[in-house]
Amino acid sequence: MRPPLIFIQPLMLILSGSLGCAGYQWGAASLYPTDIRTVHIPLVASNSFRRQLGERLTEAIAKQIEQDTPYKVVNQTNADSVLRGRIVSERKRVLVENANDNPRDIEWNIAVEYTWIDQRGNPLMKPVTMPLPTLSIALGQASDFVPEAGQSMLTAQNAIFVRIAQQVVGQMESPW
C-alpha cells in the first residue's frame, strides 16, 4: 500500500530545500569578508566649522559596526583594517518660512567620504556607481526639522549620523 501523497510532498520539499541550500551560510557573519575580524576607526575628519560633528559620526559608525557586523572596533595596533572618513561638506537651509520670515522647516545636509583598507593598504570595498578620486566612497544625507514642533538641529544631526552609519556598514558587506 502506498503512503498518502499528503505525507510525501512535504518530505520531498524539505529534502530538496536542504540539499539546494547546502552551500548557504546562515547569519550576518556570512555577509562580511571573513579575513577581517577587527576595524580601527580614527576620528572622522571634518571640513566644517561646527564642532564635534566628526566625534559624533565616529561614535555612530562604531556603534553600528559593533551592532550589525561580526567585527570588533579596536585600536590601530590590534586592527586588521582601518575605516577612515571625512565630512567634506555640510549646510543648513530654510525650506519653509512663515509670514514673518521665521523658519518653519529647516533642512540640514551633510556629505561624507570614507575608505576602508586593510593593514597592507589594499581597499576592502569597491566604489559605488560613481567614479571617485582615489578609493573613497561619497555619501550624502539630508534631514529636516521643525523648530516650532520642538525639534532641534541636534535631532536632525543624530538622524543623519545613524543613516550614514547604516550606509557605511552596508557598504562593508561582501559583494554577491
PyMOL commands that set and color helices and strands:
alter all, ss='L'
color gray80, all
select helices_A, chain A and resi 5-20+28-31+53-68+76-78+147-149+153-171
alter helices_A, ss='H'
color red, helices_A
select strands_A, chain A and resi 38-40+45-46+72-73+81-97+103-118+137-145
alter strands_A, ss='S'
color yellow, strands_A
deselect
rebuild
show_as cartoon
